[in-house]
Amino acid sequence: MGGRHVQDATRLLEKSLDGPERDELVRAARAAVAELGSPTRLLPLVRELAAGAGDPSGCALLSYRHVLGFDKLLLIDGGPRHMLRAHVWHPGRGTPEDIHNHRSPLASYVVRGALGMELYEPAGPAADEGVATSWYRESLTGEDDDWLLEPAGDARLRLVQSARYTAGSGYALPPHVLHRAWCDAERPTVTLFLETGAGRRRYTDVFAGAATGGPAGLAVAKKRLEVNDYLAELSALADLLAEEPTI
């Protein structure tokens, strides 16, 4: 059953994201996630969800500990239209993200801590330009929607921008933009992540390490949360949000 804060957040997302074309949708998503990420909105929402409001069983099925070292907690499932998640980044846990893009437009807002970000583009034809990587196409497979990585060749990428986002800042990206992010703080970093469903692609591009190729059809299982673990993670997130902010 949805509580007041869940209902308010759901209405805001529906009002903001239903209708705009892609360029406007990216801006609308950024505005919506910034509003919902404010302390007066996010903490009551998370506390309400931790108490069992919303759809804890359904959201737990789509929440998991990412292999790259952060926890993805689904807060509001808007079906194919949008998904609102909290990402909890733990310093020193996991490995830096591979360079990648997304299936659809997204927006992210840093609630506490700091996030490092790099943007990339394909490098020129010169053999020594850019960084050598192995290119994979990532899709979802099986009943559990595990990740399937299929080699697509070698590629060279060029770094075009580096940034550090601290609490109160954020960004929005079209789906094709190549990037990677990491926790850039001594304490856990929390970001509010909004993925829209507009023009969803079947796969994303992932560029990993040096160009050494890789096994075809590499499947990576998602470590999904049980309902009790999901609610416990939300309670821990609420406690973290209630602390004095630090970077």
N, C-alpha and C positions, 0 to 999 in steps of 0.2 A: 504494500500500500504506500502511495506517495505522500510524504509530508509536505508542509507548506513550502519549505525551501526547495525541495525537489520539484514541486509543481511550478514554482516561480522560475527556477533555472530552465526547466523544460519549455515553458512558454517563451522565455527570452530567446532561446536557441531557435525555436520554431519561427518566431517573428523575424529574427535576424537573417536566417539562412534560407527560408523558403521564398524563392522568387528571383534573387539577384543573378545576373549572368556571371561568368567565371571571374572576370577582373574585379567586379564589384563584390563578388562573393568572398574573395580573399580579404578585402578590406573589412567586410562585414564580420568575417570570422575573427579577425584580429581585434575588432572593437568588442565583440561578444566575449571573447576569452579574457580580455583585460578587465571587463566589468565583473565577470564571474570570479576572476582571480583576486579581487580586492578582499582584504581581511574581513570586511563586514558581510561579504557574500559567501566566501569559500569555507571558512571555519564552521558556520552554522550548517551549511550544506553537508560537509563531511561528518559532522557530529550526528546529524539526522540519519545519514546513510549508515553510519556505524551502529546506530540503534535499531537497524533493520528496515528503514524506510526504502522505498523504491523497489527494485527487483534484485535482492542480494543473490539469489540462486542463479539468475541469468547473467548478472554482471560478474560473478565469480568465475563462470565458465569462460569468460573473455578477459580475465585478468591473470597475469602470469609474471614470473621473474624472467626478465629478458637475459639472453646469453651475454649481452654486452654490458651487464652490470647495473641495470636499473629495474625497478619494479613498475609494471604498468597496471594501474588500478582503474577499471572502468567505473565511472560515476553515473553517467546517463547514457543509455543506449537508445539512440534515435533511429535504429534500424539502418536502412541503406542511405538515409539522409545525412546523419552526422553521429559522431561518437565523442563524448567528452571524457577525457581520462586525466588522472593525476599520475605524473611520472616522478618517482622518488629515486634520485641519483645518489649513490653511496660512494664517497671518495675511496679510492683504492680497491674497489670491487670490480671484477670483470676486466675487460680490455677496451681500449678506445673503439668507438664505432667504426665500422667500415664506411667508406664513402658510398652514399646511396641517394636515391630519390624516393618519391612516394607514389601511391596509387591515385591520390586525389589531392586537391588543395588543403592546406593545413595552416593552423596558427598555434603559437606557443607563447606562454606568458610565464615569466620567472616569478614565483611567489616568494621564495626565500633561497639564499645561497647565491651561486653564480654558475653560469653555463658558458663554456667555451664553444666557439662555432667557427668552422671553416667552410668556405664555398669553393667549388671547383668547376672547371669546364674542360672539355677535351683539348689536349695540347696539339701543337702544330705537327707537321710531318717530320721535323728534325728528330733524329734518333736520340739525341741527348736532352730533348726538351721535356719538361714535366716529370712526373713520377710514374714508373712502370707498375701496372696493376694487372690482376686477373679479373676479367669481367664475367659476372654471373647474371642470369635472369632469375629473379626470385618470385615464385608463385606459391599459392597455398594448395595443399594436397591432403587427401584422406578425410575421414569423418571429423578428425580433430583440428583440421586446418593447420597442420604443421607446415613449417617452411620447406620448400623444395628449391634447392639451388642448382641450376643447370648452367654449365660453362658456356660462354658465348664468345670466347676469344681473349686476346690480350688488348690492353689499351693504355694510353699515356694520358694523364690528367695534369692540369695546371692549376695551382692555387691562385685564386683571384681575390679573396677577401678573408681576413681574420677578424673576429670580434669577440668581445666578452660581454655577456648580458647578465646584469645583476638584478636583484629584486626590484620589481616595478617596471621592468622593461620586457620587451618581447619582440616577436617577428612573425611574419606570415610568408609562406612560400608556395608558388605554383608547384604542381606535382613533378615537373621535369627537372627542377633545380637540384644539382648534386651538392651534397653537404655532409658534414659529420659533426657530432657534438659530444661533449664530455663534461663531467662534473669538474668545475674549476674553483672549488672551495674546500675548506678543511672540514666543514660539517656537511651533512646531507643537503642536497639541493632539491627543491620541489618545483616542478613546472606543471602548469595546467595546459593540456594539449587537446586541441580541437581538430578533429579530422572530418572533413565534409565528404559527401558522397558524390559530388558533381563530377561527371566524366570519368568515373573510376576506371583505371587501367587494370588489365588482367595480371600484370606483373610489374615489378620494380627492377631497377638496375642496381647492382651491388658491385663495388670495385674493391677488391681485397688485396693487400700486401703487394709483394713483388710478383711480377708476371711469371708464375711457375705452373700455370694450369691448375687442374683440380679434378677430383672424381666426378664423373657425370652422375646426375640424379642424386646429389647429396641431400638427404632429408635431415632436418634438425627438429626435434620434438619440442613443443612448448611445455614449460613446467607450470601448468595451471594451478590455481589456488582452490582449495576446498572452501566451502561457504564459511566455516568457522575461522579459517585462516584469513579469508578475505575481510571479514568483519574485524578481526584483530588487527589487520594491517590498516584498516580505516581508523580504528581507535588510536593506533600509534601515530598515524598521520595527523589526526586532530591534535594530539598532544604536541607534536612537532610544530604545527602551525600556531599553537597557543604560546610557544616560547618567544622570548625576545629575539627579534631577527638579528642574524649575524651573517657575515659574508665569509 
